[in-house]
Amino acid sequence: MASHTLVLPNKPLNLTCLPQGDFTSIQWLKENQYLQHNHQLHSSDGNQTLVRTGVTLADSGAYQCEVRNLANCSSSDPVVISVAYGPDAVEISPSGNITQLFGSPLNLTCSADSVPAAEYSWFFNNTLVGLGRVMTINSTAWTHEGIYECWAYNALTNLTGRALVTVSVVIVASQESPSVQPTLIPRIISGTVIGILAGVVLIVIPVYCFCVRVQSQKPPQVPPIVSQCDKKPPDIPAKHGPKLENSPDPNSMYQELQCGDEALYQELER
């Protein structure tokens, strides 16, 4: 059964072969290919130990030792060497500037090339809001507009990689944003219309009540009173006949009449 070993880049790697019984030769293989010694790869102790100075990503793979004697040839179980690296190529999907329909769900997925696997953190407008590869928003609202940033951290290399996207929320889906759900458009439009109508009603009713109240508080218009005193009395035709002696002056008699004494006025007219 293969075993796994994780090593840091630029560090030395030592592998030791432990043969059972007598042997005549030991050779090393990587991915079933015999290794050739060079200035960075050599062996010691009769080829029992393989030494690699300054490992790189190219040194990752499965290693075995092959032992030969006069009777037979046998190979060890493989040892899988993994060289730590990263995080590299941090990405968020979907990427770039994201236009999201109001009320629709949004899933942001972060990925990175990293050995061992990276640890992910999510920041929204520089505030930590989540952990893990996926950032989920069940129903987007105006408060979800802003910059989302993913941090990928490798605990072995102690390195961090970042990626970010910008999210904008809209009422009506555009043709350039296929990620939104068009089925929500009628609901959103109807909700908007209902909200506008409700606002108009809330404005019109108080104004109407105010106008009715002001109208009811107006004082009633009283028709002008025409005084009978302002009316000019009709001319009294002069009666022809014998003049009475000591008769008072009719003009002075008329001046003494009261405006409201209609009986006396009629008597005089006769």
C-alpha positions in Angstrom: 0.0 0.0 0.0 1.3 3.4 -1.0 2.1 5.9 1.7 2.1 9.7 1.3 4.6 12.3 2.3 4.2 16.0 2.1 7.3 18.2 1.8 8.0 21.9 1.5 9.6 23.2 -1.7 13.3 23.9 -1.7 13.8 21.4 1.2 15.9 18.2 1.0 14.2 14.8 0.5 15.7 11.6 1.8 14.2 8.2 1.0 15.7 4.9 2.5 15.2 1.4 1.1 15.2 -1.5 3.6 15.8 -4.8 1.8 15.1 -8.2 3.4 18.1 -10.6 3.3 21.0 -10.4 0.9 20.9 -8.3 -2.2 23.3 -7.6 -5.0 21.9 -4.2 -6.2 19.3 -1.5 -5.4 17.8 0.9 -7.9 15.3 3.7 -7.6 12.3 4.3 -9.7 9.9 7.3 -10.0 6.5 6.6 -11.8 8.0 3.2 -12.9 11.0 4.9 -14.6 14.6 4.4 -13.4 16.1 7.5 -12.0 19.4 8.8 -13.2 21.8 10.4 -10.8 22.8 14.1 -11.2 24.2 16.9 -9.0 20.8 17.2 -7.2 19.9 13.5 -7.0 22.3 11.0 -5.6 22.4 8.0 -3.3 24.4 6.8 -0.4 24.9 3.7 1.7 25.2 1.4 -1.2 22.3 3.1 -3.0 20.0 2.4 0.0 19.3 6.1 0.5 18.1 8.5 -2.2 18.9 12.1 -1.6 17.2 15.0 -3.4 18.4 18.5 -2.5 16.0 21.4 -3.0 12.8 19.6 -4.1 10.5 21.3 -6.6 7.0 20.6 -7.9 8.6 18.4 -10.6 9.8 16.0 -7.9 6.2 15.1 -6.9 5.3 11.5 -7.7 5.4 7.9 -6.6 8.9 6.5 -5.7 10.0 2.8 -5.3 13.2 0.9 -4.7 14.0 -2.3 -6.6 16.1 -4.9 -4.9 17.9 -7.7 -6.8 19.8 -10.7 -5.6 21.0 -13.9 -7.3 17.5 -15.5 -7.0 15.0 -12.8 -7.7 14.0 -9.2 -8.0 11.4 -7.4 -5.8 10.1 -3.8 -5.5 8.9 -1.9 -2.5 5.5 -0.4 -2.0 5.4 3.1 -3.6 5.9 6.2 -1.5 3.9 9.2 -3.0 5.8 12.5 -2.5 3.7 15.7 -2.7 5.5 19.0 -2.8 3.5 21.8 -1.1 2.7 24.9 -3.1 0.2 27.6 -3.5 -2.3 28.9 -3.3 -2.0 29.8 -6.9 -4.6 31.0 -9.5 -7.3 32.0 -7.0 -10.6 32.4 -8.9 -14.2 33.2 -8.0 -17.0 31.8 -10.2 -19.0 33.6 -11.6 -16.2 36.2 -12.0 -15.9 39.9 -12.9 -18.8 42.3 -12.5 -21.9 40.3 -11.5 -25.4 41.7 -12.1 -27.9 40.0 -10.0 -31.7 40.2 -10.0 -33.3 41.5 -6.9 -34.6 38.6 -4.7 -32.7 35.9 -6.6 -30.2 33.5 -4.9 -26.5 34.0 -5.5 -23.7 31.4 -5.1 -20.0 32.4 -5.3 -17.5 29.6 -5.5 -13.8 30.1 -4.8 -11.0 27.8 -6.1 -7.3 27.8 -6.0 -4.4 25.5 -6.9 -2.9 24.5 -3.6 -1.2 21.6 -1.8 -2.4 21.0 0.8 -5.9 22.3 0.0 -6.4 25.9 0.8 -8.6 27.3 3.6 -11.1 29.9 2.3 -12.5 33.1 3.8 -15.0 35.5 2.4 -15.0 39.3 2.9 -17.8 41.7 2.0 -16.7 45.3 1.8 -13.6 44.4 4.0 -15.7 42.6 6.6 -15.5 38.8 7.2 -18.8 37.3 6.3 -18.1 33.5 5.7 -15.8 30.6 5.6 -15.5 27.8 3.1 -15.3 27.5 -0.7 -18.9 28.6 -1.4 -20.5 31.9 -0.4 -24.3 31.7 -0.5 -26.9 34.5 -0.5 -30.5 33.1 -0.5 -32.2 36.3 -1.6 -30.2 39.2 -2.9 -31.2 42.7 -1.8 -29.8 46.2 -2.1 -27.7 45.7 1.0 -25.8 42.9 -0.9 -24.3 45.3 -3.4 -20.5 45.7 -3.1 -17.2 43.9 -3.4 -16.8 40.3 -2.4 -13.3 39.0 -1.8 -12.1 35.4 -1.4 -8.9 34.7 0.6 -7.3 31.3 0.0 -4.7 30.4 2.7 -2.2 27.5 2.7 -1.3 26.6 6.2 1.9 24.7 5.2 3.4 27.3 2.9 1.9 30.2 5.0 0.9 31.9 1.8 -2.4 33.7 0.9 -4.0 34.3 -2.5 -7.0 36.6 -3.2 -9.7 37.2 -5.8 -12.6 39.5 -5.9 -15.9 40.3 -7.7 -18.3 43.2 -7.7 -22.0 42.5 -7.3 -24.8 44.8 -8.5 -28.5 44.3 -7.8 -31.1 45.2 -10.4 -34.9 45.1 -10.6 -35.2 44.0 -14.3 -32.8 41.4 -15.8 -30.6 42.5 -18.7 -29.6 40.4 -21.6 -26.0 40.6 -20.5 -26.6 38.8 -17.2 -27.9 35.3 -17.9 -27.3 34.2 -14.3 -30.4 36.0 -13.0 -33.9 34.3 -13.0 -36.3 35.9 -15.5 -39.3 34.2 -13.9 -39.1 36.6 -11.0 -39.5 39.7 -13.2 -43.4 39.6 -13.3 -43.5 39.3 -9.5 -41.1 42.2 -9.0 -42.9 44.5 -11.5 -46.3 43.8 -10.0 -44.9 44.4 -6.5 -43.4 47.7 -7.7 -46.7 48.8 -9.3 -48.7 47.9 -6.1 -46.2 49.9 -4.0 -46.5 52.9 -6.2 -50.3 52.8 -6.1 -50.3 52.4 -2.4 -48.1 55.5 -2.1 -50.4 57.5 -4.3 -53.4 56.5 -2.2 -51.7 57.4 1.0 -50.9 60.9 -0.4 -54.3 61.6 -2.0 -56.6 60.6 0.9 -55.0 63.0 3.5 -55.1 65.9 0.9 -58.7 65.2 0.1 -59.7 65.1 3.8 -57.9 68.3 4.4 -59.7 70.1 1.5 -63.1 68.9 2.8 -62.3 70.1 6.3 -61.3 73.5 5.0 -64.4 73.8 2.9 -66.6 72.8 5.8 -65.1 75.6 8.0 -65.9 78.4 5.5 -68.5 80.9 7.0 -71.8 80.8 5.1 -72.4 83.7 2.7 -75.1 86.0 4.1 -77.0 88.0 1.4 -76.7 91.7 1.9 -79.5 93.4 3.8 -81.1 96.2 1.9 -82.4 98.9 4.2 -85.8 100.3 3.5 -84.5 103.6 4.5 -82.3 103.7 1.5 -85.2 103.5 -0.9 -86.5 106.7 -2.2 -90.2 107.2 -1.5 -92.4 107.5 -4.5 -93.5 110.9 -5.6 -97.0 111.8 -4.3 -99.1 113.4 -7.0 -100.5 116.8 -6.0 -104.2 116.9 -5.5 -106.1 119.8 -7.1 -108.9 121.3 -5.1 -109.7 124.2 -2.9 -106.9 125.1 -0.6 -107.7 124.8 3.1 -106.9 127.6 5.4 -104.2 127.1 8.0 -103.2 123.8 6.3 -99.7 122.7 7.2 -97.0 122.5 4.7 -97.2 119.0 3.1 -93.4 118.9 2.7 -92.8 119.4 6.4 -95.4 116.8 7.1 -93.7 114.3 4.9 -90.4 114.9 6.6 -91.8 113.9 10.0 -92.9 110.5 8.8 -91.1 107.4 10.0 -89.7 105.1 7.4 -91.5 102.0 8.8 -94.9 103.6 9.3 -96.6 102.2 6.2 -100.2 102.9 7.5 -99.6 106.6 7.9 -97.9 106.8 4.5 -100.9 105.2 2.9 -103.3 107.5 4.7 -101.5 110.5 3.4 -101.5 109.2 -0.1 -105.3 109.0 -0.1 
